[in-house]
Structure formats: structure tokens, C-alpha cells
Amino acid sequence: MDFDFDVVINRVGTQSSKWDTMQAKYGVSPETGIAMWVADMDFTPPPAVNEVVRQAAIHGVHGYFGDDADYRQALIGWMQRRHNWHVQPNWITNAHGLCNAIGICLQAFSAPDDGVIIFSPVYHAFARIIKANGRQIIESPLVVRDGRYHMDLDHLETQLTGNEKILLFCSPHNPGGRVWGKQELTALAAFCDKHDLILISDEVHNDLVFAPAKHTVLANAVPDISHRLVTLVATTKTFNLAGTMIGSMVTADDHLRQKISRVAAAYGTSFNRLGMMMTETAWRTGDAWLDSLLVYLAENRRIFEDGVNQIAGVTAMSLDATYLCWVDFKDTGMISEEFIRRVQSDAEIAANHGASFGTGGESFLRFNIACRRALVHDAVARLQQAFADLQ
Ligand SMILES: Cc1ncc(COP(=O)(O)O)c(C=O)c1O
């Protein structure tokens, strides 16, 4: 079955973070500009997902629900089918999205002032949530080799003080779109074992991977790490359901799960019924839609990467995963204020500033290419024009 990702859907005036706050955040008008920042897509989800919401509205009663068994089975089925990962129903604890899950894990496995390790640059909310919880951030800079990010565990070892309790990992990596290999995951797990760290593997981008790259579930790559591993999963990126604020923490370890449950209970964390129904439907029936989406995004990626790489001094990191194109302006010789001005004021494109992703991100901008193809072509033309004097 084919799905049409080229349909024009106007999101302005829908309380969309991406389109309705771009003027205030980036000074880019939603009428004449292009929103390429926050990580959601401009597409509708699989039709069955919207149908389940329609049916719920027709039924019309929106009371408490008493049972998430079908949701658990849908998660289990998806992970088995798509990732060859065999999850048990009692391994799953639900949260109001993965940022909420990260906050719960930080409180479950560390105390104020404890250290939390992240690989930088990384999804900006990691640092924000760690700071908001009063924990110390240890930034381990990723190293660029052959145009891709690599972890430097030897260097990280020299940074440790003994106060570190958690390593918060992003797999696949945002930004940079890096898919981590089995050997890298094994080395990371051994590092966590050696330094007695709880490993939180945020795998929210696990489905948005471009062949021939393949996501390896950390729990599969290193089964004997299960006593210190919590994996975070959701449909919110895969099926564009970020507004549902739904996500799950998965761990095979009873002791870790009890700690998570205690914190979740302390916050009265429960589940959003409509979001749960949408998520369950997506996981049960969304395979063909996702396969079609990945073909579409792969072509958007090709057009965008090829287009920006033609600009002198501008280099897109080649994405194995995610729809978040990580573009380096370092070799233009411009200070960040200048390339940001050209992108926002001249090209009228709202893109995330690299510095917000931490050390190593300063010369980058992150462009979200999960939009209709015509906008990707338009964005490339605008960027080439805005930097035409460099040719
Ligand atoms: C790595 C990562 N984790 C979590 C999130 C956000 O998760 P949620 O919307 O469920 O809080 C994002 C969003 O971009 C992300 O990139």
C-alpha cells in the first residue's frame, strides 16, 4: 500500500510547537519561512491511528481506563517483529513520554549531585533534565572520524571522579544520525560494568534507520548487562505521535523496575488513554506505513545532503538514522552568528542551533527533513542562495 507524504497540511494555528512558535524562537515567519527544527514530522500517522481516535470520539465517553494489557502486547509484538527483541509484559513501566521517563530514571538511580554521563553533542533535553534534577553532567565529547561520530571511552575514563551513577545513552544518536554497532555497544556495556553505572539506553529513534544500516537493540547486543540496563522506547518519533506524551521504560531486572515504580508512584504517573490507543494501533498495524515512510525520508535525506554539500564549506553528516540532518558550517569560516543570520533571515529557515546540543555542536545547525518533498527542495534552494557568495 502506498501512502502520500506529499499532501499539503497547514499546521499553522494548531498549537504546533514547530510552526506556531518559530517566529518567537527564531524570528522566522510561518507564512513565508520553513520550519525545520523540533523533531516531529509534518505527516499524518497511519490511517488506522486516526481512525481509533475517531471511533473513541463517536463512542464519546472518556473515563479512566483500567487495563494496558493490549498496549503491552502491541509493544512486545513490534519489538519482536521489527527488532528481534523479546520483551516480557512485566518488564514494561509506562511514562508521560521519554523526557518524563528520563527524569524518573534519574531519580530512581541517583541522588542530587551524583554524576550523569552523556556523549556530547546530544539531544538537548538530556542536559536540561539532568540539571533540573540537580545532578552533575559529565560530557564525554564524541569524536568525528570518517565523517561519523565515535565514542572515546578511554578519554571518558580519565574524566571520572567516582561520583558517577548513570550513563544516559542515545541510540541511534541524535544529532548526527549514528547507528551504533555491536562492538561499540559491547564496549560501552563493559565500561558501565567496570564503573558500576546504570545504563539508560534511549532508543526512541530505533525505527527510523536507513538501509543498509541496522539498529541493534542494546539489550540484545549485551544480554548480560540486563541487571544495569533500562531501555526507553516509544512510537512518538516513528509514527509522529509526539503530542500523545507516551513512552515506556523496559527493564528485565526486578530490582531496577521496583525503583522505577516507586518514583513513578510518587508522581502519580498514569497513562493517557487516547495516546495509549493510538500507540497500540500504530505498533499493531503500522509496518507498511513505516516502510513507506522510510523510502520517502531516504530520498529527502539524499536531496538535502547532496544539496547542502554543494555549498562551499558546508558539510552534512551522513545520516544512518533519524530525519535530523546535522550540518557543519565550520569550513565557511563564519562565526555562528553569521551563518545563523543567513539561515534565519536570508533563507527564512528555522533550524536548531548546534550549541544547544552541548560541546562540539557550536558550528552546526540541525535541520528536520521530515516534511513534504517540495519543502526540502525549497530549503536547499534557499540555503544555496543564502551562501551563494561562497561558491
Ligand atoms: C533521543 C530523544 N529522546 C527523547 C525525545 C523526546 O521524547 P518525548 O517526546 O517522548 O518526551 C527526543 C525527541 O526528539 C529524542 O530525540
The ligand as a Gaussian input file, in Angstrom:
#p B3LYP/6-31G(d) Opt

LIG

0 1
 C       16.723000      10.976000      21.941000
 C       15.384000      11.542000      22.282000
 N       14.762000      11.178000      23.412000
 C       13.553000      11.660000      23.755000
 C       12.912000      12.573000      22.940000
 C       11.586000      13.150000      23.344000
 O       10.761000      12.181000      23.854000
 P        9.301000      12.573000      24.383000
 O        8.671000      13.457000      23.360000
 O        8.636000      11.232000      24.492000
 O        9.463000      13.225000      25.709000
 C       13.524000      13.002000      21.755000
 C       12.877000      13.990000      20.891000
 O       13.407000      14.482000      19.942000
 C       14.778000      12.467000      21.412000
 O       15.409000      12.828000      20.282000

